[in-house]
Structures are given as structure tokens and as C-alpha cells.
Amino acid sequence: GVPDRVNDEVFIAMSKALNFINPDELSMQCILIALNRFLQ
């Protein structure tokens, strides 16, 4: 599997990118939850 640290870094990078692209926090959280489940 992928090391947790790498997953965390990717997750944080995606969080920042999505936050920059889409300021709607609720939508961002839904996307991140989906991405997090996908990565796991």
C-alpha cells in the first residue's frame, strides 16, 4: 500500500487545491470525504 505520510501529503495538497478552486466549504468537504474513502 501507499505510506500514510504520502496519503496525508496528497490529501492536504488536494484540500488546498480544492479550497482554492471552490471556496464552497461544504462542497469541498464532500469531495474530500469521497477522495479520502477512495484513497483508503
PDB file with one MODEL, atoms N, CA, C and O in Angstrom:
MODEL        1
ATOM      1  N   GLY A   1       0.815  -1.204   0.000  1.00  0.00           N
ATOM      2  CA  GLY A   1       0.000   0.000   0.000  1.00  0.00           C
ATOM      3  C   GLY A   1       0.851   1.257   0.000  1.00  0.00           C
ATOM      4  O   GLY A   1       2.080   1.196   0.016  1.00  0.00           O
ATOM      5  N   VAL A   2       0.184   2.383  -0.018  1.00  0.00           N
ATOM      6  CA  VAL A   2       0.877   3.674  -0.006  1.00  0.00           C
ATOM      7  C   VAL A   2       1.118   4.086   1.442  1.00  0.00           C
ATOM      8  O   VAL A   2       0.215   3.968   2.270  1.00  0.00           O
ATOM      9  N   PRO A   3       2.318   4.566   1.764  1.00  0.00           N
ATOM     10  CA  PRO A   3       2.587   5.017   3.137  1.00  0.00           C
ATOM     11  C   PRO A   3       1.609   6.104   3.567  1.00  0.00           C
ATOM     12  O   PRO A   3       1.194   6.932   2.757  1.00  0.00           O
ATOM     13  N   ASP A   4       1.243   6.096   4.853  1.00  0.00           N
ATOM     14  CA  ASP A   4       0.278   7.073   5.361  1.00  0.00           C
ATOM     15  C   ASP A   4       0.751   8.503   5.130  1.00  0.00           C
ATOM     16  O   ASP A   4      -0.055   9.383   4.828  1.00  0.00           O
ATOM     17  N   ARG A   5       2.050   8.738   5.270  1.00  0.00           N
ATOM     18  CA  ARG A   5       2.570  10.097   5.132  1.00  0.00           C
ATOM     19  C   ARG A   5       2.328  10.622   3.719  1.00  0.00           C
ATOM     20  O   ARG A   5       1.988  11.789   3.526  1.00  0.00           O
ATOM     21  N   VAL A   6       2.509   9.734   2.733  1.00  0.00           N
ATOM     22  CA  VAL A   6       2.276  10.141   1.342  1.00  0.00           C
ATOM     23  C   VAL A   6       0.796  10.439   1.135  1.00  0.00           C
ATOM     24  O   VAL A   6       0.446  11.439   0.508  1.00  0.00           O
ATOM     25  N   ASN A   7      -0.071   9.582   1.656  1.00  0.00           N
ATOM     26  CA  ASN A   7      -1.509   9.826   1.552  1.00  0.00           C
ATOM     27  C   ASN A   7      -1.873  11.157   2.181  1.00  0.00           C
ATOM     28  O   ASN A   7      -2.652  11.923   1.614  1.00  0.00           O
ATOM     29  N   ASP A   8      -1.308  11.440   3.359  1.00  0.00           N
ATOM     30  CA  ASP A   8      -1.602  12.697   4.045  1.00  0.00           C
ATOM     31  C   ASP A   8      -1.158  13.886   3.209  1.00  0.00           C
ATOM     32  O   ASP A   8      -1.887  14.872   3.097  1.00  0.00           O
ATOM     33  N   GLU A   9       0.022  13.804   2.624  1.00  0.00           N
ATOM     34  CA  GLU A   9       0.531  14.921   1.817  1.00  0.00           C
ATOM     35  C   GLU A   9      -0.343  15.148   0.594  1.00  0.00           C
ATOM     36  O   GLU A   9      -0.650  16.289   0.248  1.00  0.00           O
ATOM     37  N   VAL A  10      -0.744  14.065  -0.060  1.00  0.00           N
ATOM     38  CA  VAL A  10      -1.626  14.183  -1.224  1.00  0.00           C
ATOM     39  C   VAL A  10      -2.971  14.765  -0.806  1.00  0.00           C
ATOM     40  O   VAL A  10      -3.526  15.628  -1.485  1.00  0.00           O
ATOM     41  N   PHE A  11      -3.485  14.282   0.317  1.00  0.00           N
ATOM     42  CA  PHE A  11      -4.780  14.745   0.818  1.00  0.00           C
ATOM     43  C   PHE A  11      -4.739  16.240   1.124  1.00  0.00           C
ATOM     44  O   PHE A  11      -5.659  16.979   0.772  1.00  0.00           O
ATOM     45  N   ILE A  12      -3.657  16.683   1.788  1.00  0.00           N
ATOM     46  CA  ILE A  12      -3.509  18.101   2.124  1.00  0.00           C
ATOM     47  C   ILE A  12      -3.381  18.937   0.853  1.00  0.00           C
ATOM     48  O   ILE A  12      -3.984  20.004   0.740  1.00  0.00           O
ATOM     49  N   ALA A  13      -2.596  18.448  -0.096  1.00  0.00           N
ATOM     50  CA  ALA A  13      -2.430  19.176  -1.355  1.00  0.00           C
ATOM     51  C   ALA A  13      -3.766  19.301  -2.084  1.00  0.00           C
ATOM     52  O   ALA A  13      -4.090  20.364  -2.614  1.00  0.00           O
ATOM     53  N   MET A  14      -4.539  18.221  -2.112  1.00  0.00           N
ATOM     54  CA  MET A  14      -5.849  18.259  -2.752  1.00  0.00           C
ATOM     55  C   MET A  14      -6.778  19.203  -2.005  1.00  0.00           C
ATOM     56  O   MET A  14      -7.552  19.937  -2.620  1.00  0.00           O
ATOM     57  N   SER A  15      -6.701  19.184  -0.676  1.00  0.00           N
ATOM     58  CA  SER A  15      -7.533  20.079   0.129  1.00  0.00           C
ATOM     59  C   SER A  15      -7.267  21.527  -0.238  1.00  0.00           C
ATOM     60  O   SER A  15      -8.194  22.310  -0.445  1.00  0.00           O
ATOM     61  N   LYS A  16      -5.983  21.878  -0.317  1.00  0.00           N
ATOM     62  CA  LYS A  16      -5.608  23.257  -0.649  1.00  0.00           C
ATOM     63  C   LYS A  16      -6.052  23.613  -2.063  1.00  0.00           C
ATOM     64  O   LYS A  16      -6.575  24.702  -2.300  1.00  0.00           O
ATOM     65  N   ALA A  17      -5.843  22.689  -3.002  1.00  0.00           N
ATOM     66  CA  ALA A  17      -6.215  22.955  -4.389  1.00  0.00           C
ATOM     67  C   ALA A  17      -7.729  23.134  -4.519  1.00  0.00           C
ATOM     68  O   ALA A  17      -8.197  24.058  -5.183  1.00  0.00           O
ATOM     69  N   LEU A  18      -8.484  22.248  -3.883  1.00  0.00           N
ATOM     70  CA  LEU A  18      -9.936  22.336  -3.966  1.00  0.00           C
ATOM     71  C   LEU A  18     -10.446  23.582  -3.257  1.00  0.00           C
ATOM     72  O   LEU A  18     -11.407  24.206  -3.706  1.00  0.00           O
ATOM     73  N   ASN A  19      -9.803  23.947  -2.148  1.00  0.00           N
ATOM     74  CA  ASN A  19     -10.210  25.145  -1.418  1.00  0.00           C
ATOM     75  C   ASN A  19      -9.966  26.385  -2.270  1.00  0.00           C
ATOM     76  O   ASN A  19     -10.741  27.341  -2.228  1.00  0.00           O
ATOM     77  N   PHE A  20      -8.883  26.360  -3.041  1.00  0.00           N
ATOM     78  CA  PHE A  20      -8.558  27.499  -3.908  1.00  0.00           C
ATOM     79  C   PHE A  20      -9.531  27.579  -5.087  1.00  0.00           C
ATOM     80  O   PHE A  20      -9.976  28.662  -5.468  1.00  0.00           O
ATOM     81  N   ILE A  21      -9.851  26.418  -5.653  1.00  0.00           N
ATOM     82  CA  ILE A  21     -10.720  26.372  -6.830  1.00  0.00           C
ATOM     83  C   ILE A  21     -12.173  26.612  -6.432  1.00  0.00           C
ATOM     84  O   ILE A  21     -12.888  27.368  -7.091  1.00  0.00           O
ATOM     85  N   ASN A  22     -12.605  25.963  -5.352  1.00  0.00           N
ATOM     86  CA  ASN A  22     -14.006  26.029  -4.940  1.00  0.00           C
ATOM     87  C   ASN A  22     -14.099  26.488  -3.494  1.00  0.00           C
ATOM     88  O   ASN A  22     -13.875  25.688  -2.585  1.00  0.00           O
ATOM     89  N   PRO A  23     -14.424  27.751  -3.255  1.00  0.00           N
ATOM     90  CA  PRO A  23     -14.471  28.288  -1.895  1.00  0.00           C
ATOM     91  C   PRO A  23     -15.657  27.769  -1.087  1.00  0.00           C
ATOM     92  O   PRO A  23     -15.759  28.043   0.109  1.00  0.00           O
ATOM     93  N   ASP A  24     -16.543  27.032  -1.724  1.00  0.00           N
ATOM     94  CA  ASP A  24     -17.698  26.488  -1.006  1.00  0.00           C
ATOM     95  C   ASP A  24     -17.241  25.347  -0.108  1.00  0.00           C
ATOM     96  O   ASP A  24     -16.951  24.247  -0.578  1.00  0.00           O
ATOM     97  N   GLU A  25     -17.180  25.624   1.181  1.00  0.00           N
ATOM     98  CA  GLU A  25     -16.586  24.669   2.120  1.00  0.00           C
ATOM     99  C   GLU A  25     -17.352  23.350   2.174  1.00  0.00           C
ATOM    100  O   GLU A  25     -16.747  22.281   2.246  1.00  0.00           O
ATOM    101  N   LEU A  26     -18.661  23.424   2.138  1.00  0.00           N
ATOM    102  CA  LEU A  26     -19.461  22.207   2.242  1.00  0.00           C
ATOM    103  C   LEU A  26     -19.190  21.278   1.060  1.00  0.00           C
ATOM    104  O   LEU A  26     -19.011  20.073   1.239  1.00  0.00           O
ATOM    105  N   SER A  27     -19.162  21.843  -0.147  1.00  0.00           N
ATOM    106  CA  SER A  27     -18.882  21.037  -1.332  1.00  0.00           C
ATOM    107  C   SER A  27     -17.485  20.443  -1.255  1.00  0.00           C
ATOM    108  O   SER A  27     -17.273  19.282  -1.603  1.00  0.00           O
ATOM    109  N   MET A  28     -16.529  21.252  -0.792  1.00  0.00           N
ATOM    110  CA  MET A  28     -15.147  20.791  -0.669  1.00  0.00           C
ATOM    111  C   MET A  28     -15.077  19.604   0.288  1.00  0.00           C
ATOM    112  O   MET A  28     -14.403  18.614   0.004  1.00  0.00           O
ATOM    113  N   GLN A  29     -15.772  19.703   1.416  1.00  0.00           N
ATOM    114  CA  GLN A  29     -15.734  18.624   2.401  1.00  0.00           C
ATOM    115  C   GLN A  29     -16.300  17.336   1.813  1.00  0.00           C
ATOM    116  O   GLN A  29     -15.754  16.257   2.044  1.00  0.00           O
ATOM    117  N   CYS A  30     -17.373  17.439   1.066  1.00  0.00           N
ATOM    118  CA  CYS A  30     -17.957  16.246   0.438  1.00  0.00           C
ATOM    119  C   CYS A  30     -16.970  15.609  -0.531  1.00  0.00           C
ATOM    120  O   CYS A  30     -16.816  14.387  -0.558  1.00  0.00           O
ATOM    121  N   ILE A  31     -16.300  16.443  -1.328  1.00  0.00           N
ATOM    122  CA  ILE A  31     -15.319  15.931  -2.288  1.00  0.00           C
ATOM    123  C   ILE A  31     -14.166  15.266  -1.553  1.00  0.00           C
ATOM    124  O   ILE A  31     -13.718  14.189  -1.944  1.00  0.00           O
ATOM    125  N   LEU A  32     -13.682  15.905  -0.487  1.00  0.00           N
ATOM    126  CA  LEU A  32     -12.542  15.362   0.246  1.00  0.00           C
ATOM    127  C   LEU A  32     -12.898  14.045   0.930  1.00  0.00           C
ATOM    128  O   LEU A  32     -12.076  13.130   0.982  1.00  0.00           O
ATOM    129  N   ILE A  33     -14.106  13.948   1.449  1.00  0.00           N
ATOM    130  CA  ILE A  33     -14.533  12.692   2.074  1.00  0.00           C
ATOM    131  C   ILE A  33     -14.538  11.575   1.029  1.00  0.00           C
ATOM    132  O   ILE A  33     -14.091  10.460   1.300  1.00  0.00           O
ATOM    133  N   ALA A  34     -15.042  11.881  -0.157  1.00  0.00           N
ATOM    134  CA  ALA A  34     -15.063  10.885  -1.228  1.00  0.00           C
ATOM    135  C   ALA A  34     -13.643  10.488  -1.625  1.00  0.00           C
ATOM    136  O   ALA A  34     -13.352   9.307  -1.813  1.00  0.00           O
ATOM    137  N   LEU A  35     -12.759  11.485  -1.750  1.00  0.00           N
ATOM    138  CA  LEU A  35     -11.370  11.201  -2.113  1.00  0.00           C
ATOM    139  C   LEU A  35     -10.686  10.381  -1.028  1.00  0.00           C
ATOM    140  O   LEU A  35      -9.939   9.449  -1.325  1.00  0.00           O
ATOM    141  N   ASN A  36     -10.942  10.727   0.227  1.00  0.00           N
ATOM    142  CA  ASN A  36     -10.324  10.016   1.339  1.00  0.00           C
ATOM    143  C   ASN A  36     -10.744   8.551   1.330  1.00  0.00           C
ATOM    144  O   ASN A  36      -9.910   7.668   1.531  1.00  0.00           O
ATOM    145  N   ARG A  37     -12.018   8.284   1.102  1.00  0.00           N
ATOM    146  CA  ARG A  37     -12.512   6.901   1.036  1.00  0.00           C
ATOM    147  C   ARG A  37     -11.893   6.170  -0.145  1.00  0.00           C
ATOM    148  O   ARG A  37     -11.571   4.985  -0.058  1.00  0.00           O
ATOM    149  N   PHE A  38     -11.729   6.893  -1.255  1.00  0.00           N
ATOM    150  CA  PHE A  38     -11.131   6.284  -2.447  1.00  0.00           C
ATOM    151  C   PHE A  38      -9.674   5.905  -2.186  1.00  0.00           C
ATOM    152  O   PHE A  38      -9.229   4.831  -2.591  1.00  0.00           O
ATOM    153  N   LEU A  39      -8.933   6.783  -1.512  1.00  0.00           N
ATOM    154  CA  LEU A  39      -7.522   6.515  -1.228  1.00  0.00           C
ATOM    155  C   LEU A  39      -7.369   5.347  -0.255  1.00  0.00           C
ATOM    156  O   LEU A  39      -6.395   4.598  -0.329  1.00  0.00           O
ATOM    157  N   GLN A  40      -8.316   5.193   0.641  1.00  0.00           N
ATOM    158  CA  GLN A  40      -8.222   4.104   1.609  1.00  0.00           C
ATOM    159  C   GLN A  40      -8.721   2.809   0.985  1.00  0.00           C
ATOM    160  O   GLN A  40      -8.723   1.768   1.642  1.00  0.00           O
TER     161      GLN A  40
ENDMDL
END
